[in-house]
Amino acid sequence: MDRRTLLASAPLGLLATATPALAAADSGAVQAVEHFHAAMGRGDAAAVADLLLDDAVIFEQGGAESSKAEYVEAHLPGDIAYSQGMTDTVTSRRSTVEGGVAWVLTQGRTKGSYDGKTVDRLTTETMVVKKAKAGWRIAHIHWSSRAAPAA
């Protein structure tokens, strides 16, 4: 049985015990995503940048930065300012690892205040994470969001 068949047919709880190497890789990729968001929330631009590969591509709301340097210079300060006024709740996260590449798919909700305005958005995020010498690093981010339904 190949790994794809195993992953497709195994109960979720069994994967951690049946495939410890995959579970460890998956955990490392997800931790990179979690560390990225934690660094963003505490305003640590250096830690955010350290988690990005030099050729990382970031897509957000129809725009794009085509390298870590471009993102750090053009968009990261605004993303940090925005993050500091928000509370993020993850409602769903799943990940897949294939060799040295993983993708982490997250859905959530962001609430808070930015620039004097109330924010309440449903969010989606895709991160492609690659295994590098320094550990798992982010190669691609795609963010999108929409207004949450009125309560």
ChimeraX commands (.cxc) that place a marker at each C-alpha (Angstrom):
marker #1 position 0.00,0.00,0.00 radius 0.5
marker #1 position 1.50,3.36,-0.96 radius 0.5
marker #1 position 1.39,6.43,1.29 radius 0.5
marker #1 position -1.47,8.12,-0.60 radius 0.5
marker #1 position -3.64,5.03,-0.23 radius 0.5
marker #1 position -2.75,4.83,3.46 radius 0.5
marker #1 position -3.58,8.49,4.01 radius 0.5
marker #1 position -6.85,8.24,2.12 radius 0.5
marker #1 position -8.05,5.10,3.86 radius 0.5
marker #1 position -6.76,5.42,7.43 radius 0.5
marker #1 position -8.93,6.85,10.21 radius 0.5
marker #1 position -7.57,10.25,11.24 radius 0.5
marker #1 position -6.57,9.15,14.74 radius 0.5
marker #1 position -4.59,6.25,13.31 radius 0.5
marker #1 position -2.34,8.44,11.15 radius 0.5
marker #1 position -0.31,9.74,14.07 radius 0.5
marker #1 position 0.55,6.21,15.21 radius 0.5
marker #1 position 0.73,4.51,11.81 radius 0.5
marker #1 position 2.91,7.15,10.16 radius 0.5
marker #1 position 4.99,8.94,12.83 radius 0.5
marker #1 position 7.38,10.47,10.28 radius 0.5
marker #1 position 4.46,12.00,8.39 radius 0.5
marker #1 position 2.85,13.20,11.61 radius 0.5
marker #1 position 6.13,14.86,12.69 radius 0.5
marker #1 position 6.55,16.56,9.31 radius 0.5
marker #1 position 2.93,17.69,9.35 radius 0.5
marker #1 position 3.38,19.07,12.86 radius 0.5
marker #1 position 6.53,20.99,11.84 radius 0.5
marker #1 position 4.77,22.59,8.88 radius 0.5
marker #1 position 1.76,23.58,10.98 radius 0.5
marker #1 position 4.07,24.95,13.69 radius 0.5
marker #1 position 5.74,27.19,11.11 radius 0.5
marker #1 position 2.32,28.63,10.22 radius 0.5
marker #1 position 1.44,29.07,13.90 radius 0.5
marker #1 position 4.79,30.74,14.64 radius 0.5
marker #1 position 4.25,33.08,11.69 radius 0.5
marker #1 position 0.91,34.22,13.09 radius 0.5
marker #1 position 2.26,34.53,16.64 radius 0.5
marker #1 position 5.15,36.70,15.40 radius 0.5
marker #1 position 2.73,38.83,13.39 radius 0.5
marker #1 position 0.49,39.29,16.44 radius 0.5
marker #1 position 3.34,40.40,18.68 radius 0.5
marker #1 position 4.72,42.75,16.02 radius 0.5
marker #1 position 7.97,40.84,15.48 radius 0.5
marker #1 position 8.79,41.66,11.86 radius 0.5
marker #1 position 12.19,39.92,12.03 radius 0.5
marker #1 position 10.60,36.64,13.15 radius 0.5
marker #1 position 7.93,36.91,10.43 radius 0.5
marker #1 position 10.63,37.49,7.79 radius 0.5
marker #1 position 12.72,34.60,9.12 radius 0.5
marker #1 position 9.84,32.20,8.46 radius 0.5
marker #1 position 9.60,33.23,4.78 radius 0.5
marker #1 position 11.79,31.85,2.01 radius 0.5
marker #1 position 13.57,34.53,-0.02 radius 0.5
marker #1 position 11.45,33.71,-3.08 radius 0.5
marker #1 position 8.15,33.52,-1.16 radius 0.5
marker #1 position 5.10,34.78,-3.02 radius 0.5
marker #1 position 2.23,36.39,-1.10 radius 0.5
marker #1 position -1.25,36.83,-2.62 radius 0.5
marker #1 position -3.79,38.94,-0.78 radius 0.5
marker #1 position -7.08,40.43,-1.97 radius 0.5
marker #1 position -6.00,40.38,-5.61 radius 0.5
marker #1 position -2.52,41.82,-5.01 radius 0.5
marker #1 position 0.84,40.07,-4.94 radius 0.5
marker #1 position 4.34,40.43,-3.55 radius 0.5
marker #1 position 6.82,38.28,-5.45 radius 0.5
marker #1 position 9.57,37.96,-2.83 radius 0.5
marker #1 position 10.20,38.12,0.88 radius 0.5
marker #1 position 12.05,41.43,0.42 radius 0.5
marker #1 position 9.12,42.96,-1.44 radius 0.5
marker #1 position 6.61,41.78,1.19 radius 0.5
marker #1 position 8.76,42.94,4.13 radius 0.5
marker #1 position 9.20,46.38,2.61 radius 0.5
marker #1 position 5.76,46.97,1.12 radius 0.5
marker #1 position 3.12,45.09,3.07 radius 0.5
marker #1 position 4.44,43.58,6.31 radius 0.5
marker #1 position 4.25,46.79,8.39 radius 0.5
marker #1 position 0.57,47.20,7.49 radius 0.5
marker #1 position -0.17,43.53,8.17 radius 0.5
marker #1 position 1.46,43.82,11.60 radius 0.5
marker #1 position -0.52,46.98,12.43 radius 0.5
marker #1 position -3.73,45.26,11.33 radius 0.5
marker #1 position -2.95,42.05,13.28 radius 0.5
marker #1 position -2.30,43.87,16.50 radius 0.5
marker #1 position -5.92,45.05,16.74 radius 0.5
marker #1 position -7.42,41.66,15.87 radius 0.5
marker #1 position -8.45,38.46,17.55 radius 0.5
marker #1 position -8.18,35.49,15.21 radius 0.5
marker #1 position -10.09,32.27,15.71 radius 0.5
marker #1 position -9.18,29.18,13.68 radius 0.5
marker #1 position -12.34,27.26,12.81 radius 0.5
marker #1 position -10.70,24.65,10.58 radius 0.5
marker #1 position -7.13,23.68,9.77 radius 0.5
marker #1 position -5.84,20.76,7.79 radius 0.5
marker #1 position -2.49,19.98,6.27 radius 0.5
marker #1 position -0.85,17.59,3.86 radius 0.5
marker #1 position 2.83,16.74,3.48 radius 0.5
marker #1 position 4.41,15.37,0.31 radius 0.5
marker #1 position 8.13,14.90,0.76 radius 0.5
marker #1 position 9.66,18.25,1.67 radius 0.5
marker #1 position 6.57,20.31,0.80 radius 0.5
marker #1 position 3.40,20.82,2.82 radius 0.5
marker #1 position 0.27,22.85,2.40 radius 0.5
marker #1 position -1.70,24.13,5.34 radius 0.5
marker #1 position -5.31,25.19,4.73 radius 0.5
marker #1 position -6.94,27.35,7.39 radius 0.5
marker #1 position -10.38,28.88,7.78 radius 0.5
marker #1 position -11.24,31.26,10.57 radius 0.5
marker #1 position -12.72,34.48,11.77 radius 0.5
marker #1 position -10.99,37.76,12.50 radius 0.5
marker #1 position -12.56,40.35,14.78 radius 0.5
marker #1 position -11.30,43.63,16.12 radius 0.5
marker #1 position -10.73,47.22,15.23 radius 0.5
marker #1 position -8.43,48.80,12.66 radius 0.5
marker #1 position -8.09,52.40,11.64 radius 0.5
marker #1 position -11.11,53.30,13.77 radius 0.5
marker #1 position -13.35,50.73,12.07 radius 0.5
marker #1 position -14.87,47.54,13.44 radius 0.5
marker #1 position -13.69,44.40,11.64 radius 0.5
marker #1 position -15.53,41.06,11.53 radius 0.5
marker #1 position -14.38,38.84,8.64 radius 0.5
marker #1 position -14.46,35.20,7.69 radius 0.5
marker #1 position -10.98,34.27,6.49 radius 0.5
marker #1 position -9.29,31.64,4.35 radius 0.5
marker #1 position -5.58,31.03,4.14 radius 0.5
marker #1 position -3.41,28.68,2.14 radius 0.5
marker #1 position 0.26,28.38,3.04 radius 0.5
marker #1 position 2.75,26.26,1.11 radius 0.5
marker #1 position 5.60,25.36,3.42 radius 0.5
marker #1 position 8.95,23.81,2.40 radius 0.5
marker #1 position 11.49,21.93,4.45 radius 0.5
marker #1 position 14.73,23.95,4.46 radius 0.5
marker #1 position 18.03,23.63,6.33 radius 0.5
marker #1 position 16.69,25.98,9.02 radius 0.5
marker #1 position 13.41,24.03,9.33 radius 0.5
marker #1 position 10.02,24.52,7.71 radius 0.5
marker #1 position 9.75,27.85,5.87 radius 0.5
marker #1 position 6.85,29.49,4.04 radius 0.5
marker #1 position 7.08,29.55,0.24 radius 0.5
marker #1 position 3.61,30.87,-0.56 radius 0.5
marker #1 position 0.69,32.52,1.22 radius 0.5
marker #1 position -2.75,33.17,-0.21 radius 0.5
marker #1 position -5.15,35.12,1.99 radius 0.5
marker #1 position -8.74,36.08,1.32 radius 0.5
marker #1 position -11.66,37.16,3.44 radius 0.5
marker #1 position -15.23,38.35,3.34 radius 0.5
marker #1 position -17.54,40.15,5.72 radius 0.5
marker #1 position -19.01,37.87,8.37 radius 0.5
marker #1 position -22.80,37.57,8.31 radius 0.5
marker #1 position -24.57,39.98,10.64 radius 0.5
marker #1 position -25.53,38.33,13.90 radius 0.5
marker link #1:1,2 radius 0.2
marker link #1:2,3 radius 0.2
marker link #1:3,4 radius 0.2
marker link #1:4,5 radius 0.2
marker link #1:5,6 radius 0.2
marker link #1:6,7 radius 0.2
marker link #1:7,8 radius 0.2
marker link #1:8,9 radius 0.2
marker link #1:9,10 radius 0.2
marker link #1:10,11 radius 0.2
marker link #1:11,12 radius 0.2
marker link #1:12,13 radius 0.2
marker link #1:13,14 radius 0.2
marker link #1:14,15 radius 0.2
marker link #1:15,16 radius 0.2
marker link #1:16,17 radius 0.2
marker link #1:17,18 radius 0.2
marker link #1:18,19 radius 0.2
marker link #1:19,20 radius 0.2
marker link #1:20,21 radius 0.2
marker link #1:21,22 radius 0.2
marker link #1:22,23 radius 0.2
marker link #1:23,24 radius 0.2
marker link #1:24,25 radius 0.2
marker link #1:25,26 radius 0.2
marker link #1:26,27 radius 0.2
marker link #1:27,28 radius 0.2
marker link #1:28,29 radius 0.2
marker link #1:29,30 radius 0.2
marker link #1:30,31 radius 0.2
marker link #1:31,32 radius 0.2
marker link #1:32,33 radius 0.2
marker link #1:33,34 radius 0.2
marker link #1:34,35 radius 0.2
marker link #1:35,36 radius 0.2
marker link #1:36,37 radius 0.2
marker link #1:37,38 radius 0.2
marker link #1:38,39 radius 0.2
marker link #1:39,40 radius 0.2
marker link #1:40,41 radius 0.2
marker link #1:41,42 radius 0.2
marker link #1:42,43 radius 0.2
marker link #1:43,44 radius 0.2
marker link #1:44,45 radius 0.2
marker link #1:45,46 radius 0.2
marker link #1:46,47 radius 0.2
marker link #1:47,48 radius 0.2
marker link #1:48,49 radius 0.2
marker link #1:49,50 radius 0.2
marker link #1:50,51 radius 0.2
marker link #1:51,52 radius 0.2
marker link #1:52,53 radius 0.2
marker link #1:53,54 radius 0.2
marker link #1:54,55 radius 0.2
marker link #1:55,56 radius 0.2
marker link #1:56,57 radius 0.2
marker link #1:57,58 radius 0.2
marker link #1:58,59 radius 0.2
marker link #1:59,60 radius 0.2
marker link #1:60,61 radius 0.2
marker link #1:61,62 radius 0.2
marker link #1:62,63 radius 0.2
marker link #1:63,64 radius 0.2
marker link #1:64,65 radius 0.2
marker link #1:65,66 radius 0.2
marker link #1:66,67 radius 0.2
marker link #1:67,68 radius 0.2
marker link #1:68,69 radius 0.2
marker link #1:69,70 radius 0.2
marker link #1:70,71 radius 0.2
marker link #1:71,72 radius 0.2
marker link #1:72,73 radius 0.2
marker link #1:73,74 radius 0.2
marker link #1:74,75 radius 0.2
marker link #1:75,76 radius 0.2
marker link #1:76,77 radius 0.2
marker link #1:77,78 radius 0.2
marker link #1:78,79 radius 0.2
marker link #1:79,80 radius 0.2
marker link #1:80,81 radius 0.2
marker link #1:81,82 radius 0.2
marker link #1:82,83 radius 0.2
marker link #1:83,84 radius 0.2
marker link #1:84,85 radius 0.2
marker link #1:85,86 radius 0.2
marker link #1:86,87 radius 0.2
marker link #1:87,88 radius 0.2
marker link #1:88,89 radius 0.2
marker link #1:89,90 radius 0.2
marker link #1:90,91 radius 0.2
marker link #1:91,92 radius 0.2
marker link #1:92,93 radius 0.2
marker link #1:93,94 radius 0.2
marker link #1:94,95 radius 0.2
marker link #1:95,96 radius 0.2
marker link #1:96,97 radius 0.2
marker link #1:97,98 radius 0.2
marker link #1:98,99 radius 0.2
marker link #1:99,100 radius 0.2
marker link #1:100,101 radius 0.2
marker link #1:101,102 radius 0.2
marker link #1:102,103 radius 0.2
marker link #1:103,104 radius 0.2
marker link #1:104,105 radius 0.2
marker link #1:105,106 radius 0.2
marker link #1:106,107 radius 0.2
marker link #1:107,108 radius 0.2
marker link #1:108,109 radius 0.2
marker link #1:109,110 radius 0.2
marker link #1:110,111 radius 0.2
marker link #1:111,112 radius 0.2
marker link #1:112,113 radius 0.2
marker link #1:113,114 radius 0.2
marker link #1:114,115 radius 0.2
marker link #1:115,116 radius 0.2
marker link #1:116,117 radius 0.2
marker link #1:117,118 radius 0.2
marker link #1:118,119 radius 0.2
marker link #1:119,120 radius 0.2
marker link #1:120,121 radius 0.2
marker link #1:121,122 radius 0.2
marker link #1:122,123 radius 0.2
marker link #1:123,124 radius 0.2
marker link #1:124,125 radius 0.2
marker link #1:125,126 radius 0.2
marker link #1:126,127 radius 0.2
marker link #1:127,128 radius 0.2
marker link #1:128,129 radius 0.2
marker link #1:129,130 radius 0.2
marker link #1:130,131 radius 0.2
marker link #1:131,132 radius 0.2
marker link #1:132,133 radius 0.2
marker link #1:133,134 radius 0.2
marker link #1:134,135 radius 0.2
marker link #1:135,136 radius 0.2
marker link #1:136,137 radius 0.2
marker link #1:137,138 radius 0.2
marker link #1:138,139 radius 0.2
marker link #1:139,140 radius 0.2
marker link #1:140,141 radius 0.2
marker link #1:141,142 radius 0.2
marker link #1:142,143 radius 0.2
marker link #1:143,144 radius 0.2
marker link #1:144,145 radius 0.2
marker link #1:145,146 radius 0.2
marker link #1:146,147 radius 0.2
marker link #1:147,148 radius 0.2
marker link #1:148,149 radius 0.2
marker link #1:149,150 radius 0.2
marker link #1:150,151 radius 0.2
view
